[in-house]
Amino acid sequence: MSYRPTSLPRMGLGDIRYEHVIAATEEFRRLGRDKFLRTYGFGRARSYELVLDGRRYDSKAVAGVAHGYATGDFLSAADFSGGAATVARCLRELGFVVETGAASDNRPALLARLRQLKVSRGPGNPAPSRHQPLSLLWAMARAADDRPRLTPWPTFRDEVGPLLVEFGLPNAKATPEYPFWHLQGSGLWEVRGIPAELAKRVPNVGIFNEHHPQAGFTAETADLLCDPVTRLEAIATICETYLGDIDRQALFSRIGLSGYTTAGGLLTPWGEETGGADADEYGRSAGPAPRRAATRSVIVRDEALARKVKELEGGRCQVCDTALRYLNRPYSEAAHIRGLGRPHHGPDELQNLLCLCANCHVLFDGLEIYVDTEGLVRGARGDRAPRPLRRAPGHPIDEAHVAYHRDLCDLNARKPAAG
């Protein structure tokens, strides 16, 4: 297939489907990276790379060619309606893994800087201030939601200020202007919009209100945090270092990180729906259950992969060895180890699937059980006897996905200190 430049500049990526990306990666392998990029007019990826079956691909080039397979119009580097982060988001929503090329090299430095924040300590209170850690978690929630990395001062003030009141140290004054400015000392943060002559000393709130500066992660930090694995490690580092006695589920729900309280899509427990049918004086339903219209976007899973993992495991749960039957047929569920979609962006591949019964699937997604480094399934609360995770021959499992799920369990297992 020959390259034909598109005549419709700055087009979106909504027409691309999973199979179009696969076709582009196959052509990438067939031609080789250099020829593929040269043929379609792209340079080497500076940040985001698509990772598939152990190979790395330049994400923007693959997306541009995939758009050609989808519509006949091949996009060039200048034709996208968004930057590299937009391409990464599109590919992840299709079920692919996209990583930052420099993540493995710079991740340790990022985590080290998070552990060494120059947090203040108030008079008479030896505990470090939570202002900077909470502000960084708030910014990471924005990153997980693909929102702009720089935030105007009024937005930061109005959103972070209440967080400092709710989750800051007892009796500590909420001063969002301090993290907004002083986080620059971490090397991970920048502030724009303050005149140079006023930036020589710490600006006051009046200056912020007058000049409306913006602040957020540096471009390099933002690129690193686009990688879901790095972002999870960064969130865990902040919580372990500065927020050990805070109820994490309450904090995550409040700050916009509730996706990190589950491994899948179980965001609310069953049985908590409201607005049921009217009841009579005895509490019995007085009519049919009401209905409501709803529109939602869901990730399209590969059903062939789900059937494959069930066939390999004989329809038996890999955790408890249960073989269920429903309507006289075997029943089991294909569970993703690292969840699909935001914020985990796990891939829809055999290496990321387990065959589980319904009970163990709920426990696994709810972070109640995990697989340890020796392949034993343990209870996150220490209330289960460990047992081996059964693995059938021919069923590969990516240990990186298992480690990601284990880190999620570890992040949520810590409870507030008794007091």
C-alpha angles and dihedrals in degrees: 000000000000128000116259116181114232119249091205107075126208095016125174128245099234094113094061117105133186094263092053091056090048090052090051092050090049090054089046090057093043095052098032124238099279096048092043092053093043093049094053098035102249134134127221116290112262097194122355124058129179111230117206128163091343094309127111123220133188099257101209093047091049091049092050092051092042088056087055091053089049100046109005090250113108113207123222124212092268096050101075120108089220139024132264091292090060090053091048091051092050093050093046092051087055089057101262128132114241120184135180110253094225097045097101092050099043102032095089091052091050092051092046091054091050090054091050102052113153095237120174127235120217124229111278093007116092093189115104117250115262095210097100097040093049091047091052092049089051090052091048089054087056090049091051088052092050093242123152113288094225118065128194115246095245091055093046091048095048096045104034096039095068090045090057090052094048101041104019124104116294112273091006116139115241108237109166090175090072099060090037088063107021097051085081086080090068092066088231099085139060137192123208132188103044113119112246094241090056095044093065089086131028107285117230128229091265091060091048091050092049100046101032096217123192127227138183145115119329115254092255093050092046090052091052092049091053086074105087094214092052091045092053091050091049092051091048091048093054093046094047095045102042112005105046096134098046123105098249098198091053091046095047092048091051097044098046099259098108089125087074092063092072137037093220138011103305095118097150129027119251118259096041098098116125133207100055128166120296114270131216125233090282094053094254121138111269096197145354119310110270122247132217131193116246136178121199140163116232133185113250108234125207102249091192089064091050091052091046096056091047091051093048091051095041092240091291124131111255091214107043100012092234117157108202127194127204124182087355092302132103112267127200136139132235106228124195113228093206107033125246121243128013131024099003100039093195119177124254096236137124092252088062097051136091128186107232140166117245093260096050091044090058091047092047095048090043090055092241093124132031141175114249127215091271094054095257121138110230136178115253088223094048091246100118132074108242118249132178120266103240113231122189120217110266094029107110117197121196108230090207090065091048090051091050091054090046091053090051090053091048091050092053099038097075113094130200114274115261113255 
